[in-house]
Amino acid sequence: MNAAPTIPPAEGKVHLSYWAWLKDLQNVCDVFNESQDRIQVDATWIPGGNTGGYAKILSAIAAGGGPDIAQVELRQIPEFALAGALVDLSRYGFDEQESLFDPGAISQAKVGDTIWGVPQDTGPVATFYNREVLEEELGLSVPATWDEFYETAGIVSEAGKMLISLDPSDGSHPIAWVMQAGANWFRPEGDGWIVDMTGDASMRVAEYWDRIFAEKLVGTGYGS
């Protein structure tokens, strides 16, 4: 049996504060608010999580305040849960909605068997390219394998252009690539964790990109 909600139902309209670093979020909330009789969401912009947003949220909660809803990356949920900054959503019946979400996404919103957040989006890896330049000007096809990527990057480089530019401060790219290669950096075992960042899959990915960087086939001069 689920525990009773910690906040009793209110009479009249309920205003929920939503802190997030999404741009123009209030415009989205306005559309939602127009469709609701009781629930109204008021958005407040905060800096990106690691650039001050998380500190602002945790400081506000420690002082007895803070938002009703906050944008928190899936990887930060354990930290926020341990800090007592999140509510067990099963109190409000959210676990009954679990089957509606992608299993991989909802698993990241859980610590143990407890769901602490609602997955808003995940981070799929996709290729965006300029068709006019790659296909029409250079006569190339979009690489479908990593071997083709290496070859295409070389041709594009010889033409005086750059196939892609990576942000050196963003670790998301190598993490995505090693996951695609089958690596598992962290896994629980017994009463502890196994950390393996130098397995065969991880080293193959590292050696591949070391070669590309050594040959200067991609750029690293732009931030996200």
Secondary structure, 3 states (H helix, E strand, C coil): CCCCCCCCCCCCCEEEEEEECCCCHHHHHHHHHHCCCCEEEEEEECCCHHHCHHHHHHHHHHCCCCCCEECCCHHHHHHHHHCCCCCCHHHHCHHHHHHHCCHHHHHCCEECCEECCCCCCCCCCCCCCCHHHHHHHCCCCCCCCHHHHHHHHHHHHHCCCCCCECCCCCCHHHHHHHHHCCCCCEEEECCEEEECCCCHHHHHHHHHHHHHHHCCCCECCCCC
